[in-house]
Amino acid sequence: MPDVNQARLWYPEEDPTHGFSHILRVYRLGEYLAEKEGGNLRIVRAAALLHDAADESNPRQDHHQAAAQFARRILEEENWSEEAIQAVEHCIRVHRFRDQSEKPQTLEAKILFDADKLDAIGAVGVIRALGYALQAGEKIFHPPSKQFLETGKKEEGEPHTPYHEYHYKLRKLPGLLYTRTGQGLAARRRHVMDLFFEQLQQEITGETGVGDPGVLID
């Protein structure tokens, strides 16, 4: 069984969005959800530890597929049964918001999906969104275009700020969760996140009507 110490070697400590701290939070959330919902803890724990692990040569947009392949290699080395390996692979393949071509079919896959998405909302979700933008040298706020708000597609030259990510993804996540326990946890986190982004928008553009609409924190 992969353990937390082993998983630490698969992820960068300094990555604010998909580093080891994210993995550890998802692992703990997954355990909590599995205990409340009756999921297979062995499958959930392995899937949580492996869900973002992959060879560095694989592009980020395909990380769920690459991580599933990585998981198979690790679990085969530990002599897991084929049935158990496939269960973990399924959890990992279906956890990604931006690829919903395959839906979670098992309770364990639903638990991993919910645990991963819970870590993307609330106070931690805000920090992760801002951390990603700062790491990439992006602005933290820019008013989304009408086209982006209606279609999710940016206009030419439009940045993808945390405020964009909030409208495109983060605010939708609570409505996508599968487990009753996850939905309950999401309610409070959604409230905290909504308040932050509403306040951010008001302080930059709403309260005075002045200021730089494209804010970059140094």
QUICOR-V477129 format. One record per helix or strand of 3 or more residues. SS is the DSSP state (hx for helix, st for strand). FROM is the first residue (numbers start at 1). TO is the last residue. Records with the same first field share a line. If there is no record, write none. Layout:
# QUICOR-V477129
SS->FROM-TO ; FROM-TO
This chain:
# QUICOR-V477129
hx->4-8 ; 20-37 ; 41-50 ; 60-77 ; 82-93 ; 107-118 ; 122-136 ; 146-151 ; 162-176 ; 180-206
